[in-house]
Each structure stands twice: as structure tokens, then as C-alpha cells.
């Protein structure tokens, strides 16, 4: 299993380094362009959530791995945590809402999403996209 691990400060300007690392890693591990685009977008949302809601100066850990037919990204913060969202489809908030889109967007951009959070102990978000074979590449989203 190929693994890449990063630790970035909880500042927006460092998210680009994580997105770039994912792009390079996923390209080397045959993730289709459309799947990569979706996974990079989901990673950006996960990092933005960690920066905004963790409320800690501790580094955000990003772990990227190729496992079987998937590229999996885990974003971990050691912040304040929260009650984990319910499993299943996450609805988008009202069109004019200013917050609350992060997990819904991540879910729509990935093949799987798992969120584990404990108040006072931080949050772990796991995102993944499956590698499609060449016959599926034209229909992957």
C-alpha cells in the first residue's frame, strides 16, 4: 500500500500544498481526472472545516493512500470536535444558508465518506474515490 502523510498548519494558505500532493499522488496511482477533481474538491472542504471548526493551533494531519481500487484521504484535527453527523445522505442546507454545506459537498464528491468526531478530542474525516477501469472513465462523476 502506497501512503503519503502531511502535517499542515491550520491556515488556509497551506491547503494548496495538500491539494497539490493529492493531485500528484492520485495521478501516479491511476485515478481518473474526473475522480481526482472531485476528491481534491472534497479534500479542500475537509481542510476548510478543520481550519474553521477545530479551533486549535495544532497541525492538521492529511494521510493519502492507495488501497486496492481506491484512493483514500484521511484528514485529522485535534480540535474541539462535535457530535458526529448521522450516517446516510446528508442534505444540503437552504440555498441562502451561509454555513453547513461542507459534509454534504464532501459526500457528493466522493464514493464514500466517514466522519468520526468526539467533543474535545478532534475529528477524523475519511474520503475516498474508486479507480474506474477504462470502460467506466467516460461515465464517472
C-alpha positions as CSV (number, residue, x, y, z in Angstrom):
1,X,0.0,0.0,0.0
2,X,1.4,3.4,-1.0
3,X,1.0,6.1,1.6
4,X,1.8,9.9,1.8
5,X,1.5,11.8,5.0
6,X,1.4,15.5,5.5
7,X,1.1,17.8,8.5
8,X,-0.1,21.3,7.7
9,X,-0.7,24.4,9.9
10,X,-4.4,25.2,10.3
11,X,-4.1,28.1,7.9
12,X,-5.9,28.4,4.5
13,X,-2.8,29.1,2.6
14,X,-1.4,25.6,3.4
15,X,-4.4,23.8,1.9
16,X,-3.0,24.2,-1.6
17,X,0.0,22.0,-0.6
18,X,-2.3,19.2,0.4
19,X,-4.4,19.5,-2.7
20,X,-1.3,19.5,-4.9
21,X,0.1,16.5,-3.1
22,X,-3.1,14.6,-3.6
23,X,-3.1,15.5,-7.3
24,X,0.4,14.2,-7.8
25,X,-0.3,11.0,-5.7
26,X,-3.6,10.2,-7.4
27,X,-2.1,10.7,-10.8
28,X,0.7,8.3,-10.0
29,X,-2.0,5.8,-8.8
30,X,-4.2,6.0,-11.9
31,X,-7.2,7.9,-10.5
32,X,-9.2,9.2,-13.4
33,X,-9.2,13.0,-13.9
34,X,-12.9,13.5,-13.0
35,X,-12.5,11.4,-9.9
36,X,-9.3,13.3,-8.9
37,X,-11.1,16.6,-9.4
38,X,-13.9,15.5,-7.1
39,X,-11.6,14.1,-4.5
40,X,-9.4,17.3,-4.5
41,X,-12.5,19.4,-4.0
42,X,-13.7,17.2,-1.1
43,X,-10.2,17.4,0.5
44,X,-10.4,21.2,0.3
45,X,-13.7,21.2,2.1
46,X,-12.4,18.8,4.8
47,X,-9.4,21.0,5.4
48,X,-11.5,24.2,5.4
49,X,-13.8,22.6,8.0
50,X,-10.8,21.6,10.2
51,X,-9.4,25.1,10.0
52,X,-12.7,26.8,10.8
53,X,-14.2,24.5,13.4
54,X,-11.3,22.8,15.2
55,X,-10.2,26.0,16.9
56,X,-6.7,24.8,17.7
57,X,-3.2,25.8,16.6
58,X,-2.2,22.1,16.3
59,X,-1.3,20.8,12.8
60,X,-3.9,19.1,10.6
61,X,-2.8,15.7,9.5
62,X,-3.5,14.6,5.9
63,X,-2.9,10.9,5.0
64,X,-3.3,9.8,1.4
65,X,-3.2,6.2,0.4
66,X,-3.8,3.9,-2.5
67,X,-5.6,0.8,-1.2
68,X,-6.8,-1.8,-3.7
69,X,-9.1,0.0,-6.1
70,X,-9.4,3.2,-4.1
71,X,-7.5,6.4,-3.3
72,X,-8.4,7.3,0.3
73,X,-7.7,10.6,2.1
74,X,-7.9,11.0,5.9
75,X,-7.9,14.5,7.4
76,X,-7.4,14.6,11.2
77,X,-7.5,17.5,13.6
78,X,-7.0,17.6,17.3
79,X,-9.6,20.4,17.9
80,X,-12.8,20.8,19.8
81,X,-14.7,18.1,17.9
82,X,-18.5,17.8,17.7
83,X,-21.3,15.3,17.7
84,X,-20.8,13.3,14.5
85,X,-23.3,13.8,11.8
86,X,-25.8,11.0,11.2
87,X,-25.0,8.3,8.7
88,X,-26.7,8.3,5.3
89,X,-27.4,11.0,2.9
90,X,-26.5,14.5,4.2
91,X,-28.9,17.1,2.9
92,X,-27.7,20.4,1.5
93,X,-28.8,23.4,3.6
94,X,-31.1,26.1,2.3
95,X,-29.7,27.9,-0.8
96,X,-29.2,31.1,1.2
97,X,-27.6,29.5,4.2
98,X,-24.1,30.8,4.9
99,X,-22.8,27.5,6.5
100,X,-23.4,23.8,6.7
101,X,-22.5,22.7,3.2
102,X,-19.1,21.0,3.9
103,X,-20.2,17.4,4.7
104,X,-22.9,17.4,2.1
105,X,-20.4,18.6,-0.6
106,X,-17.8,16.1,0.5
107,X,-20.4,13.3,0.3
108,X,-21.4,14.2,-3.2
109,X,-17.8,14.4,-4.4
110,X,-16.7,11.0,-3.0
111,X,-17.6,7.4,-3.3
112,X,-17.5,7.1,0.5
113,X,-17.3,9.5,3.4
114,X,-16.8,8.7,7.1
115,X,-16.8,11.3,9.9
116,X,-15.7,10.4,13.4
117,X,-15.7,13.2,16.0
118,X,-15.7,13.4,19.7
119,X,-16.3,16.6,21.6
120,X,-13.0,17.8,23.0
121,X,-10.9,15.2,21.1
122,X,-11.0,16.2,17.5
123,X,-12.3,15.0,14.2
124,X,-11.3,12.4,11.6
125,X,-12.8,12.7,8.1
126,X,-12.1,9.8,5.6
127,X,-12.9,10.4,2.0
128,X,-12.4,8.1,-1.0
129,X,-12.8,7.6,-4.7
130,X,-12.6,4.3,-6.5
131,X,-10.4,3.9,-9.5
132,X,-12.5,3.3,-12.6
133,X,-11.4,1.0,-15.4
134,X,-11.1,2.5,-18.8
135,X,-14.7,1.5,-19.8
136,X,-16.1,3.5,-17.0
137,X,-14.0,6.6,-17.4
138,X,-16.4,8.3,-19.7
139,X,-19.3,8.0,-17.2
140,X,-17.5,8.6,-13.9
141,X,-18.5,11.6,-11.9
